[in-house]
Each structure stands twice: as C-alpha cells, then as structure tokens.
Amino acid sequence: MRLSDLHPAEGAKRRKKRVGRGMGSGHGKTSTRGMKGQKARDTVRPGFEGGQTPLYRRLRKRRGMGKSARNRGIFRRHFAEVNVGRLAECCEAEAEVTPQVLLEKRVIRKLGDGLRVLGEGELNKPLKVKAHHFSASARAKIEAAGGTAEVI
C-alpha cells in the first residue's frame, strides 16, 4: 500500500450543491428556496420564533454568581474523601499513607483536587498520613494512635 493508493470510501464525499446557475442545472430560478415567503426572501436569524416572544426574552436574567453561590459553581473543588476507619483496614502499622498509595490500593477511585481525611471510625495503629486536608477529629485520632498527619 502506498500513499497514492489512499482515497475516501465510496460515497463519502459529495459535490457541493451549486444553486442559481441557470435552469439547466436543476437548481436555477428560485435556487431551491421555493416560492415567496420569509425563507425565500432573506435568512431567518437564529432564535427567531415567528413573532412569538423568543425563549431568551421569556427567561429571567442571571447576573453572575453571588458570594454564597461561588462554592456551588465553577469554583467548587472536588476532594477524594477517606475515613480513618478505612485507613486502619487497608494499611499496616507504621506505613506511610499518601494519595498515590490509596489510588494503587483502590481505596479511592480518583484523586480530583486532593485527598481529604475525615474522622469516622477507629484507628488503633500509628500511621504517617499525608493528605491535602484533615478534619479536626481525623487529626486528633491519627495523633492519638501515635501517628502523624502532614498537610501536602
């Protein structure tokens, strides 16, 4: 096979319809627009609904996001969350727990904007946990078990 042998599949490319090129072309006179009427005379602008009040005027205006809406909108950060009880199940004592280790062990599915450790469950072995955020109860439980909680 050579580069010169390549060509589009049969029927994949079609000729452009040339309108207004005389009666013999089959697309002369009205140029496929039919007789009279709005669409024959000029284009209808996008959003025009035939004189009915258009959708963009029927809906109310949205004037940006207020302070309370910022975290619900485009600025929201999505953390992978894991409880200390789950860390106790999946890791041995004195282990270093990082987001990459938890991804490899399939404790979390995807990291997103970071790892957040929450305080649900019991922890009875010392762990070195590195995460982007710790809840107060999670930090207290990790340190009470003799481990360390380090913010990345």
Residue frames as a rotation matrix with the C-alpha (Angstrom) as fourth column:
MET 1
0.576 0.817 0.000 0.00
0.817 -0.576 0.000 0.00
0.000 0.000 -1.000 0.00
ARG 2
-0.600 -0.749 0.280 1.26
0.763 -0.641 -0.080 3.42
0.240 0.165 0.957 -0.99
LEU 3
-0.606 0.320 -0.728 0.23
0.271 -0.777 -0.568 6.90
-0.747 -0.542 0.384 0.00
SER 4
-0.797 0.267 -0.541 -1.06
-0.592 -0.520 0.616 7.44
-0.118 0.811 0.573 -3.54
ASP 5
-0.762 0.519 -0.388 -3.43
0.254 0.790 0.558 4.44
0.596 0.326 -0.734 -3.15
LEU 6
-0.685 0.493 -0.536 -5.37
0.598 -0.039 -0.801 6.08
-0.416 -0.869 -0.268 -0.31
HIS 7
-0.790 0.519 0.327 -8.75
-0.139 -0.670 0.729 7.57
0.597 0.530 0.602 -1.15
PRO 8
-0.583 0.631 0.512 -12.03
-0.760 -0.202 -0.618 8.23
-0.287 -0.749 0.597 0.68
ALA 9
-0.674 0.418 0.608 -14.63
0.284 0.908 -0.309 5.47
-0.682 -0.036 -0.731 0.88
GLU 10
-0.796 0.431 0.425 -17.19
0.455 -0.036 0.890 5.20
0.399 0.901 -0.168 -1.94
GLY 11
0.182 0.959 0.218 -19.94
0.592 -0.283 0.755 7.78
0.785 -0.008 -0.619 -1.38
ALA 12
0.049 -0.213 -0.976 -18.10
0.974 -0.207 0.094 9.57
-0.222 -0.955 0.197 1.45
LYS 13
-0.690 -0.325 -0.646 -17.50
0.207 -0.945 0.254 12.78
-0.693 0.041 0.720 -0.48
ARG 14
0.214 0.823 0.526 -20.29
0.913 0.024 -0.408 14.60
-0.348 0.567 -0.747 -2.29
ARG 15
-0.561 -0.359 0.746 -20.22
0.684 -0.709 0.174 17.55
0.466 0.607 0.643 -4.64
LYS 16
-0.765 0.285 -0.577 -21.30
0.214 -0.733 -0.645 20.94
-0.607 -0.617 0.500 -3.31
LYS 17
0.124 0.883 0.453 -24.82
0.937 0.046 -0.345 21.92
-0.325 0.467 -0.822 -4.46
ARG 18
-0.895 -0.426 -0.135 -24.35
0.340 -0.845 0.413 24.87
-0.290 0.324 0.901 -6.87
VAL 19
0.061 0.998 -0.005 -27.56
0.862 -0.055 -0.504 26.88
-0.503 0.026 -0.864 -6.87
GLY 20
0.600 0.308 -0.739 -28.61
0.028 -0.931 -0.365 29.77
-0.800 0.198 -0.567 -9.10
ARG 21
-0.505 -0.844 -0.182 -26.62
-0.250 -0.059 0.967 28.63
-0.827 0.533 -0.181 -12.15
GLY 22
-0.637 0.301 -0.709 -29.40
-0.768 -0.177 0.615 28.51
0.059 0.937 0.345 -14.72
MET 23
0.336 0.928 0.160 -32.42
-0.923 0.358 -0.137 26.36
-0.185 -0.102 0.978 -15.48
GLY 24
0.423 -0.205 -0.883 -30.37
-0.480 0.776 -0.410 23.51
0.769 0.597 0.230 -16.94
SER 25
-0.648 -0.751 0.131 -28.67
-0.484 0.273 -0.831 22.88
0.588 -0.602 -0.540 -13.58
GLY 26
-0.112 0.690 -0.715 -31.94
0.511 0.657 0.554 21.89
0.852 -0.304 -0.426 -11.91
HIS 27
0.030 0.072 -0.997 -31.28
0.967 -0.255 0.011 24.47
-0.254 -0.964 -0.078 -9.19
GLY 28
-0.797 -0.294 0.528 -31.92
0.484 -0.833 0.267 27.68
0.361 0.468 0.807 -11.12
LYS 29
-0.072 0.808 0.584 -34.53
0.167 -0.568 0.806 30.43
0.983 0.156 -0.094 -10.77
THR 30
0.734 0.438 0.520 -35.59
-0.386 -0.361 0.849 30.14
0.559 -0.823 -0.096 -7.07
SER 31
-0.246 -0.969 -0.022 -32.35
-0.557 0.160 -0.815 28.31
0.793 -0.188 -0.579 -6.12
THR 32
-0.457 0.127 -0.880 -34.10
0.417 0.905 -0.085 25.56
0.786 -0.406 -0.466 -4.07
ARG 33
-0.997 0.079 0.002 -35.86
-0.042 -0.506 -0.862 28.16
-0.067 -0.859 0.508 -1.87
GLY 34
-0.353 0.929 0.108 -39.36
0.897 0.369 -0.245 27.53
-0.268 0.010 -0.963 -3.19
MET 35
-0.116 0.421 0.900 -41.84
0.600 -0.692 0.401 30.31
0.791 0.587 -0.172 -3.88
LYS 36
0.173 0.336 0.926 -42.28
-0.235 -0.899 0.370 33.55
0.956 -0.282 -0.077 -1.90
GLY 37
0.865 0.309 -0.394 -42.29
0.299 0.314 0.901 33.82
0.402 -0.898 0.180 1.88
GLN 38
0.855 -0.486 0.182 -39.81
-0.475 -0.593 0.650 34.80
-0.208 -0.642 -0.738 4.56
LYS 39
0.333 -0.769 0.545 -37.33
0.089 0.601 0.794 31.99
-0.939 -0.216 0.269 3.97
ALA 40
0.446 -0.141 0.884 -37.28
0.888 0.193 -0.418 32.69
-0.112 0.971 0.211 0.22
ARG 41
0.853 0.013 0.522 -36.52
0.195 -0.935 -0.296 36.39
0.484 0.354 -0.800 0.64
ASP 42
0.114 -0.808 0.578 -33.97
-0.712 -0.472 -0.519 36.60
0.693 -0.352 -0.629 3.43
THR 43
-0.520 -0.354 -0.777 -32.45
0.223 0.823 -0.523 34.48
0.825 -0.445 -0.349 6.17
VAL 44
0.711 0.689 0.141 -34.28
-0.056 -0.145 0.988 33.99
0.701 -0.710 -0.065 9.46
ARG 45
-0.109 -0.843 0.527 -31.99
-0.728 -0.293 -0.620 34.94
0.677 -0.451 -0.582 12.32
PRO 46
-0.533 -0.142 -0.834 -31.14
0.316 0.881 -0.352 32.31
0.785 -0.451 -0.425 14.95
GLY 47
-0.880 0.221 -0.421 -33.61
0.415 -0.073 -0.907 32.29
-0.231 -0.973 -0.027 17.83
PHE 48
-0.725 0.661 -0.192 -36.45
-0.688 -0.686 0.239 33.81
0.026 0.305 0.952 15.78
GLU 49
-0.845 0.467 0.263 -39.75
0.316 0.830 -0.460 32.14
-0.432 -0.305 -0.848 16.66
GLY 50
-0.568 0.631 0.528 -42.09
0.696 0.027 0.717 33.67
0.439 0.775 -0.455 14.09
GLY 51
-0.257 0.462 0.849 -43.16
-0.204 -0.884 0.420 36.72
0.945 -0.065 0.322 16.11
GLN 52
0.764 0.416 -0.494 -43.74
0.346 0.382 0.857 34.76
0.545 -0.825 0.148 19.34
THR 53
0.683 -0.555 0.475 -41.74
-0.726 -0.586 0.361 36.12
0.078 -0.591 -0.803 22.27
PRO 54
0.286 -0.622 -0.728 -38.46
-0.294 0.666 -0.685 34.22
0.912 0.411 0.008 21.94
LEU 55
0.610 -0.044 -0.791 -37.05
0.583 0.702 0.410 31.97
0.537 -0.711 0.454 24.62
TYR 56
-0.427 -0.885 -0.188 -34.19
0.795 -0.268 -0.544 34.30
0.431 -0.381 0.818 25.53
ARG 57
-0.661 0.261 0.704 -36.74
-0.337 -0.941 0.033 37.02
0.670 -0.216 0.710 26.40
ARG 58
0.448 0.873 -0.194 -39.12
-0.235 0.325 0.916 34.68
0.863 -0.364 0.351 28.24
LEU 59
0.356 -0.395 -0.847 -36.42
0.809 0.584 0.068 33.62
0.468 -0.710 0.527 30.73
ARG 60
0.988 -0.018 -0.155 -35.20
0.079 -0.798 0.597 35.86
-0.134 -0.602 -0.787 33.52
LYS 61
0.489 -0.867 0.094 -31.73
-0.387 -0.312 -0.868 37.37
0.782 0.388 -0.488 33.52
ARG 62
0.780 -0.391 -0.488 -28.93
0.625 0.515 0.587 35.76
0.022 -0.763 0.646 35.51
ARG 63
0.773 -0.482 0.414 -26.48
-0.319 -0.858 -0.403 38.35
0.549 0.179 -0.816 36.71
GLY 64
-0.187 -0.981 -0.060 -23.45
-0.474 0.144 -0.868 36.34
0.860 -0.134 -0.492 37.79
MET 65
0.189 0.162 -0.969 -22.79
0.589 0.770 0.244 34.39
0.785 -0.617 0.050 40.96
GLY 66
0.666 0.078 0.742 -23.09
-0.478 -0.719 0.505 35.92
0.573 -0.691 -0.441 44.39
LYS 67
-0.266 -0.843 0.467 -20.78
-0.916 0.071 -0.395 35.16
0.300 -0.533 -0.792 47.31
SER 68
-0.006 0.324 0.946 -22.92
-0.694 0.679 -0.238 32.28
-0.720 -0.658 0.221 48.57
ALA 69
0.894 0.447 0.010 -23.06
-0.287 0.590 -0.755 30.68
-0.343 0.672 0.656 45.11
ARG 70
0.269 -0.859 -0.436 -19.31
-0.957 -0.187 -0.222 30.58
0.109 0.477 -0.872 44.45
ASN 71
-0.600 -0.564 0.568 -18.69
-0.656 0.753 0.054 27.15
-0.457 -0.340 -0.822 46.00
ARG 72
0.174 0.726 0.665 -21.70
0.023 0.672 -0.740 25.69
-0.984 0.144 0.100 44.19
GLY 73
0.866 0.230 -0.445 -20.48
-0.365 -0.318 -0.875 26.94
-0.343 0.920 -0.191 40.82
ILE 74
0.814 -0.540 -0.217 -17.38
-0.033 0.329 -0.944 26.69
0.580 0.775 0.249 38.70
PHE 75
0.024 -0.868 0.497 -15.01
-0.755 -0.341 -0.560 27.26
0.655 -0.362 -0.663 41.62
ARG 76
0.772 0.326 0.545 -16.06
-0.621 0.568 0.540 24.16
-0.134 -0.755 0.642 43.59
ARG 77
-0.346 -0.903 -0.255 -13.21
-0.892 0.401 -0.211 21.79
0.293 0.155 -0.944 44.44
HIS 78
0.751 0.602 -0.272 -13.81
-0.532 0.795 0.290 18.04
0.391 -0.073 0.917 44.46
PHE 79
-0.260 -0.843 0.471 -11.80
-0.965 0.213 -0.151 16.11
0.027 -0.494 -0.869 47.03
ALA 80
-0.013 0.161 -0.987 -11.42
-0.071 0.984 0.161 12.36
0.997 0.072 -0.002 47.35
GLU 81
0.142 0.150 0.978 -12.61
-0.936 -0.300 0.182 11.58
0.321 -0.942 0.098 50.89
VAL 82
-0.032 -0.160 -0.987 -11.48
0.116 0.980 -0.163 8.72
0.993 -0.120 -0.013 53.11
ASN 83
0.772 0.361 0.523 -12.25
-0.478 -0.212 0.852 7.99
0.418 -0.908 0.009 56.76
VAL 84
-0.174 -0.890 0.421 -9.64
-0.972 0.087 -0.217 7.00
0.157 -0.448 -0.880 59.36
GLY 85
0.267 0.359 0.894 -11.50
-0.535 0.827 -0.172 3.72
-0.801 -0.433 0.413 59.90
ARG 86
0.996 0.086 -0.015 -10.85
-0.054 0.475 -0.878 2.80
-0.068 0.876 0.478 56.26
LEU 87
0.331 -0.944 -0.006 -7.16
-0.736 -0.254 -0.627 3.70
0.590 0.212 -0.779 56.66
ALA 88
-0.104 -0.316 0.943 -6.96
-0.898 0.437 0.047 1.31
-0.427 -0.842 -0.329 59.63
GLU 89
0.684 0.464 0.563 -8.39
-0.202 0.862 -0.464 -1.52
-0.701 0.204 0.683 57.46
CYS 90
0.988 -0.146 0.042 -6.17
0.077 0.240 -0.968 -1.09
0.131 0.960 0.249 54.42
CYS 91
0.349 -0.915 0.204 -2.77
-0.439 -0.352 -0.827 -0.13
0.828 0.199 -0.524 55.87
GLU 92
0.404 -0.301 -0.864 -0.35
0.721 0.686 0.099 -1.84
0.563 -0.663 0.494 58.22
ALA 93
0.845 -0.090 -0.527 1.22
0.392 -0.565 0.726 -0.13
-0.363 -0.820 -0.442 61.26
GLU 94
0.054 -0.861 -0.506 3.96
0.159 -0.493 0.856 2.48
-0.986 -0.127 0.110 60.66
ALA 95
-0.104 -0.051 0.993 3.01
0.971 0.210 0.113 2.68
-0.214 0.976 0.028 56.96
GLU 96
-0.761 -0.116 -0.638 3.27
0.001 -0.984 0.177 5.93
-0.649 0.134 0.749 55.04
VAL 97
-0.016 0.871 0.492 -0.15
0.855 0.267 -0.445 6.72
-0.519 0.413 -0.749 53.55
THR 98
-0.765 -0.211 -0.609 -0.17
-0.129 -0.876 0.465 9.05
-0.632 0.434 0.642 50.54
PRO 99
0.209 0.888 -0.409 -2.84
-0.687 -0.165 -0.708 9.73
-0.696 0.429 0.575 47.90
GLN 100
-0.088 -0.319 -0.944 -0.85
-0.937 0.349 -0.031 7.64
0.339 0.881 -0.329 45.37
VAL 101
-0.963 -0.255 0.089 -0.77
-0.269 0.869 -0.415 4.63
0.028 -0.423 -0.906 47.77
LEU 102
-0.394 0.895 0.208 -4.55
-0.170 0.152 -0.974 4.85
-0.903 -0.419 0.092 48.25
LEU 103
0.275 0.434 -0.858 -5.09
-0.916 -0.152 -0.371 5.02
-0.292 0.888 0.356 44.48
GLU 104
-0.510 -0.567 -0.647 -2.94
-0.730 0.683 -0.025 1.90
0.456 0.459 -0.762 43.97
LYS 105
-0.982 0.149 0.118 -4.84
0.037 0.761 -0.648 0.01
-0.186 -0.632 -0.752 46.69
ARG 106
-0.589 0.791 0.168 -8.16
0.254 -0.016 0.967 1.18
0.767 0.612 -0.192 45.12
VAL 107
-0.516 0.404 -0.755 -9.29
0.791 -0.112 -0.601 2.78
-0.328 -0.908 -0.262 48.39
ILE 108
0.046 0.514 -0.857 -10.11
-0.175 -0.840 -0.513 5.91
-0.984 0.174 0.051 46.39
ARG 109
0.496 0.243 0.833 -11.13
0.689 0.474 -0.549 5.81
-0.529 0.846 0.068 42.71
LYS 110
0.189 -0.479 0.857 -9.82
0.730 -0.515 -0.449 9.21
0.656 0.711 0.252 41.58
LEU 111
-0.475 -0.566 -0.674 -7.93
0.879 -0.351 -0.324 11.97
-0.054 -0.746 0.663 43.34
GLY 112
0.612 0.715 0.338 -9.62
0.741 -0.667 0.071 15.08
0.277 0.207 -0.938 41.92
ASP 113
0.541 -0.363 0.759 -8.38
-0.197 -0.932 -0.305 18.24
0.818 0.016 -0.575 43.66
GLY 114
-0.461 -0.777 0.429 -6.80
-0.675 -0.007 -0.738 16.37
0.576 -0.630 -0.521 46.56
LEU 115
-0.276 0.270 -0.923 -7.33
0.438 0.890 0.130 13.97
0.856 -0.368 -0.363 49.45
ARG 116
-0.149 0.321 0.935 -9.44
-0.775 -0.626 0.092 14.83
0.614 -0.711 0.342 52.49
VAL 117
-0.671 -0.123 -0.731 -9.21
0.284 0.868 -0.407 12.62
0.684 -0.481 -0.548 55.59
LEU 118
0.054 0.808 0.586 -12.33
-0.616 -0.435 0.657 12.50
0.786 -0.396 0.474 57.77
GLY 119
-0.609 -0.473 0.637 -12.75
-0.760 0.118 -0.639 11.23
0.227 -0.873 -0.432 61.33
GLU 120
0.514 0.856 0.052 -15.33
-0.845 0.495 0.203 8.40
0.148 -0.148 0.978 61.01
GLY 121
0.716 -0.180 -0.674 -14.22
0.064 0.979 -0.193 5.08
0.695 0.095 0.713 62.53
GLU 122
0.889 -0.427 0.165 -11.48
-0.183 -0.002 0.983 3.92
-0.420 -0.904 -0.080 64.90
LEU 123
0.545 -0.811 -0.213 -7.71
-0.254 0.083 -0.964 3.97
0.799 0.580 -0.161 64.41
ASN 124
0.946 -0.165 0.279 -5.51
-0.234 0.248 0.940 1.91
-0.224 -0.955 0.196 66.74
LYS 125
0.392 -0.880 0.270 -2.16
0.847 0.460 0.269 1.78
-0.360 0.123 0.925 64.89
PRO 126
0.131 -0.405 -0.905 0.34
0.004 -0.912 0.410 4.56
-0.991 -0.057 -0.117 64.14
LEU 127
0.368 0.015 0.930 0.27
0.909 0.206 -0.363 5.80
-0.197 0.978 0.062 60.53
LYS 128
-0.575 -0.514 -0.636 2.14
0.246 -0.851 0.465 8.56
-0.780 0.111 0.616 58.71
VAL 129
0.226 0.790 0.571 -0.68
0.888 0.075 -0.454 10.15
-0.401 0.609 -0.684 56.70
LYS 130
-0.806 -0.415 -0.423 -0.02
0.161 -0.840 0.518 12.76
-0.570 0.349 0.744 54.02
ALA 131
-0.061 0.859 0.507 -3.13
0.991 0.113 -0.071 14.47
-0.119 0.499 -0.859 52.62
HIS 132
-0.543 -0.096 0.834 -4.36
0.457 -0.867 0.197 17.83
0.705 0.488 0.515 51.38
HIS 133
-0.241 0.523 0.818 -6.84
-0.695 -0.681 0.231 18.35
0.678 -0.512 0.527 54.22
PHE 134
-0.737 0.051 -0.674 -7.67
0.440 0.794 -0.420 16.79
0.513 -0.606 -0.608 57.61
SER 135
0.414 0.834 0.365 -10.79
-0.011 -0.396 0.918 17.24
0.910 -0.385 -0.154 59.67
ALA 136
-0.032 -0.429 0.903 -10.11
-0.886 -0.407 -0.225 18.13
0.463 -0.807 -0.367 63.33
SER 137
0.621 0.330 0.711 -11.40
-0.676 0.686 0.271 14.76
-0.398 -0.649 0.649 64.57
ALA 138
0.935 -0.324 -0.141 -9.30
0.157 0.739 -0.655 12.85
0.317 0.591 0.742 62.00
ARG 139
0.127 -0.935 0.332 -6.13
-0.308 -0.355 -0.883 14.69
0.943 0.010 -0.333 63.01
ALA 140
0.086 -0.037 0.996 -6.86
-0.993 -0.080 0.083 14.02
0.077 -0.996 -0.044 66.69
LYS 141
0.875 0.311 0.372 -7.42
-0.357 0.932 0.060 10.27
-0.328 -0.185 0.926 66.11
ILE 142
0.730 -0.667 -0.152 -4.26
0.167 0.390 -0.906 9.87
0.663 0.635 0.395 63.99
GLU 143
-0.109 -0.814 0.571 -2.12
-0.498 -0.452 -0.740 11.65
0.860 -0.365 -0.357 66.59
ALA 144
0.338 0.310 0.888 -3.76
-0.936 0.212 0.282 9.80
-0.101 -0.927 0.362 69.49
ALA 145
0.994 0.038 0.099 -2.75
-0.024 0.989 -0.145 6.50
-0.103 0.142 0.984 67.83
GLY 146
0.342 -0.939 -0.036 0.86
0.193 0.032 0.981 7.69
-0.920 -0.342 0.193 67.69
GLY 147
0.111 -0.255 0.960 0.92
0.982 0.180 -0.066 8.65
-0.156 0.950 0.270 64.02
THR 148
-0.631 -0.336 -0.699 1.50
0.216 -0.942 0.257 11.92
-0.745 0.011 0.667 62.15
ALA 149
0.450 0.775 0.445 -0.86
0.786 -0.107 -0.608 13.97
-0.424 0.623 -0.657 59.96
GLU 150
-0.535 -0.741 -0.406 1.04
0.346 -0.631 0.694 16.02
-0.770 0.231 0.594 57.37
VAL 151
0.629 0.732 -0.264 -0.65
0.108 -0.418 -0.902 18.50
-0.770 0.539 -0.342 55.02
ILE 152
-0.056 -0.618 0.785 0.72
0.933 0.247 0.261 18.31
-0.355 0.747 0.563 51.46
